[in-house]
Amino acid sequence: MKSQEIRSQFLEFFTSKKHGIVPSAPMVVKDDPTLMFTNAGMNQFKEFFLGNGVPKNNRIADTQKCLRVSGKHNDLEEVGMDTYHHTMFEMLGNWSFGDYFKKEAIHWAWELLTEVYGINKDILYVSVFEGAKDEKLDMDQEAYDLWKAIVPEDRIIMGNKSDNFWEMGDQGPCGPCSEIHVDIRSEEEKKKVPGRDLVNADHPQVVEIWNLVFMQYNRKADGSLEKLPAQHVDTGMGFERLCMVLQGVKSNYDTDVFTPLIREIETITNSTYDKDSLPTDENGKVSVAIRVIADHVRAVAFSIADGQLPSNTGAGYVIRRILRRAIRYGFTFLNTKEPFMFKLVETLSQQMSDAFPELKTQKNLIVNVIKEEEQSFLRTLDQGLSLLDNVIKETKEKVVSGEKAFELYDTYGFPIDLTALILSEQGYELDQKAFEVELQKQKERSRAATQVSTGDWELLLDNTSETFVGYDELSSEVKVTRYRKVSSKKDGDLYQLVFDRTPFYPEGGGQVGDKGYLEAANGDVSYIIDTKKENNLIVHFAKSLPKNVDGVFTAVVDTKQRARTASNHTATHLLHQALRAILGTHVEQKGSMVHSGNLRFDFSHFSKVNSDELQEIEDFVNARIRENLPLQEQRGITYDQAISEGAIALFGEKYGDEVRAIRFGESMELCGGTHVQNTQDIWHFKITSESAIAAGIRRIEAITGDAAKDYFTNQSEAYQSVKTVLKNTKDPVKAITSLQEENASLKKQIEVLLKEKAKNLKGDLKSEFEQINGVNFLAKKVDLDAAGIKDLSFELGNELEDIVALFGSEQNGKALLSCYVSKNLVEEKGLNAGQVVRELGKFIQGGGGGQPFFATAGGKNPGGLDEALQNAKQYIQ
C-alpha cells in the first residue's frame, strides 16, 4: 500500500465516523509564545483543551506536520542512527472535544488497524496506565477493561507515568494514555523473546505506533492535578511507522516516504545505501549520513515553505542547525564539497506536494535558500579547517584544548564532531570534558537569561468569553476575568491579565501589541506594557496588579502608538501592491514587522532592487496616499469568498473558516491588524533601506507619518549644516565635488611622498637587521601607513634573504602590526606570519591574520607596540 493511500484511508475512516477533516497547521508556530514549532498534532487545538475556545466540530481528524528538535521533545541526535527517529514527521490524529471518550477511541483505533489496514492482531500489544501513588492516581481500569474485551490479557502491558501519562508541558491539560505497539520481528526472533518484553525498550522492530491520550486533568503550577470540566481525546499515530508496518519493511527509511530521496542522494553523491549495515561500519557511516540527509532536507524544506528562513536566532537558528548538520554529514562521509541538498527539493516536491501543496508553490524559494545556506556553510567549513590546522600547529602535546575547540564551535560554527574526527585522523585527541564544561556554561547562561516562572491562572469570572473591540474602540469598560504572575530574570515580576472585552490589539501578523493603561474607578492606574495572544486568550502584561481586581476598569490604548502602528501597517499593504505592480506578480510577502516607529517588509525577488525601482515604488505608495483611499473592511466573511474577490493570503499563515479582508483601492489582503481610516492619515512613505536577507528574499525598511516628518526635518538641518561648513555656497553639490577632487589629488601626492619615504627608509633599515639562528631579523616602529609598510616589507624581501621583519605603526590613534617572512623560511623553519601577529596582537588589544608569509593585526592600544616588538624575537629563537 503506497503512503498516499495509507494517509487517505486514515482520513476517510474518520470521515465515516463523523469527524471533520482539517488541514495541517503550519509547522512553524507564530501565535503561541510557548512553542517554536508544532511538535504534536494537538498543538493547534490547545485552546479547546484549555477551554479558551469552542470548536465548530467536536470531532476532528487530520495529518499534522511536526518537528521535534528542541526542548522536551528532541529527537535530533537519534536521527539517522536508528530506523525510526525523525526531526520532521507526520502525525495522524483524531480528536474529541468533550464528545466521545475512551470506549470509542479504543474501538475505532483497533478497527482501523486490524480491519481497514489489515494488520495482524497477533503482532499488536497495548499498554495501560498503571497509576501513580505519588500523584494519588489510580490505575486506568476503564481502559484496561475496554482492551480486555478486545485482546488477550497477556497482550495488555501496565505502563508507568513516564510512558503512559501524557502532559502538554509543565502546566496544562494531561491524562493517562493507552499506547498501541507493533512487533514486526521475524518468527524466529519472536520465539526467543516475547514482544511484550521489548515494549518501550527502544527495540527498532518493536515500536509504538499509536498513542491514545485521554485528557482528564489540568496540571497546576504547584504540580497538583485538578479534573478538567470536560473530557477529551487526543490521539497521535506516526505516519512513517505505520507505512513501515503496512509496507512490510523493517525501517521507516525503507518505505516509499524516504526511498525516492535516498535513491536521489545515492545518484547525486555517487554513494551506496546499505540498509543492513551497522552505524559503526564504514558502509554504515555512509548509510547513517544518507538517512540524516533524507530526514533533514524534509524538515528544512517544510519549514521554509511555512515561512521560517534559516537565521542566527530563535526558530531560524534551529532550522540552520538542522541543515548544517546534514551538510556536515555529507561533507564528512559522502565527500560532498559542493552544494547538493538543494537538488533533492524537486524529488520531495513531486513526492509530497499533493498532500502539502506549499512544497510546490514555494519550491523555487526552498531551492534558493538551501543552496545559499549550503554555499555559506561550506565556506565556514573551509575557514574552520584552516583555523583547526592552526590550533593543531600550536598544540605542543597531543591533546587539543577543549576551550579552543569550543571557540571554533561557538564563534565560527565549526561542528565539534568534525573537529574530533579530524584530530583523530591526525593522531590528536580532543579534551572532550573541557569542551563539555564550556558548552554547559553557555547553556546555563542561556537558560538563566530565558527562564520564566509562570503561576496558575486565578479565575475571577467563569464561563466568560473574551471579546476584542479594538477595531472600533480605543478605550472600553472592562472586567478582569483571570490573572497570573510571571517572573523572569530579564523582566522581573509581571502580571498577565485577561479581560472580558478589550480594545488592546495583541501582537500578531507582524504587528506589535498595543500599550496603554488600566484605570480603576478611584483613579489608580496600572500600565499595560505589552499585549500578546496565547491559546486564544488576549493577554495583557502589566508591571503591577490592580488593587481591587474584582472592580470595573477603563482600559485605554496608547492612541499615539496605535495611530503610528496603524499607519505603518497600512503602508505595508500599499508597499506589497507597489512591489507586485513594479517588480512583478512573482513577488510574495515573506514576513513583516510593524512597529510604531518603522516598518519592515520581506518579499521574494530574484535580484537587488535598484535605486530607480526604489524611487518608483516609493512614488507608487505616495500616490495611493494622496488619493485619500478609504478603508474598506469585511469582517466574518469566508476564506473562499475573500480569495474569490481578489484578496491576497499570506503563505505560512493559518486562516480560520471566517476571515477579515482589508481593502484600500486595488490593494486587498487578508489581515487581522489595525489600519488607518484613510490613506491620507499615513502622510508620507519613505524607504530607508533595501537589502538581501536570504537567497531570493529582499527586505525593505521604511517610515511613515511622524517618523517621516522627523526624517525630513533632520535632512533639512543636515543640509543647512553642510551649507554653513561650505561658507553658505549656493551650490553645495558643486562645492563638495570640488573638495573631493582636491582630496583625491592630495591623496595621490601623499602616496608618492610615502613611497619615497619608504625607499629612503629601506636603505637605512637594511643595516639594522640582526642574524638569529640563521634568520635576518628586524622589529621596529616606523611612521608609515598599512600600504606603505606592505610596500617596504616586500621590497626588503626582494633584496634580502631569509628575513623576518616585524613593523609597528600608529595611525589615527590605533595600532598596526605587520609581519613579513621569507617564503623559504615558511617552508624550511615552519615560521608563520599569521600566527605571529595573532599572538602579538594581544599586546595592542587587537587581532588579525593573513598568509604565512605576510600578515597584519590592528588594535586599539598603540601603547602596547613597544612590548609587542620586544616579544617578537621569541618566535625565531
Buried (B, 14 or more C-beta within 10 A) or exposed (E): BEBBEBBBBBBEBBEEBEBBBBEBBBBBBBBBEBBBBBBBBBBBBBBBBBBBBEBEBBBBBBBBBBBBBBEEEEBBEEBBEBBBBBBBBBBBBBBBBBBBBBEBBBBBBBBBBBEBBEBEEEBBBBBBBBBBEEBEBEBBEBBBEBBBEBBEEEBBBBBEBEBBBBBBBEBBBBBBBBBBBBBBBEEEBBEEBEBBEBBBEEBBBBBBBBBBBBBBBBBBBEEEBEEBEBBBBBBBBBBBBBBBBBBEBBBBBBBBBBBBBBBBBBEBBEBEBBBEBEEEEEBBBBBBBBBBBBBBBBBBBBBBBBBBBBBEEEBBBBBBBBBBBBBBBBBBBBEBEEBBBBBBBEBBBEBBBEBBEBBEBBBBBBBBBBBBBBBBBBEBBEBBBEBBEBBBEBBEEEBBBBEBBBBBBEEEBBBBEBBBBBBEEEEBEBBEEBBEEBBEEEEEEEEEEEEEEBBBBEEBEEEBEBEBBBBEBBBBEBBBBBBBBBEBEEEEEBBBBBBBBBBBBBBBBBBBBBBBBBBBEEEBBBEBBBBBBBBBBBBBBBEEBBEEBEEEBBBBBBEEBBBBBBBBBBBBBBBBBBBBBBBEEEBBBBBBBBBBBBBBBBBBBEEEBEEEBBEBBBEBBBEBBEEEBBBEEBEEBEBEEBBEEEBBBBBBBEBEEEBBBBBBBEBBBBBBBBBBEBBEBBBBBBBBEBEBBBBBBBBBBBBBBBBBBEBEEEEEEEEEEBBEEBEEBEEBEEBBEEEEEEEEEEEEEEBEEBBEBBEEBBEEBBEEBEEEEEBBBBBBBBEBBBEBBBBBBBBBBEEBEBBBBBBBBBBEEBBBBBBBBBEEBBEEBEBBBBBBBBBBBBBBBBBBBBEBBBBBBBBEBBEBBEEBBEBBBEBBE
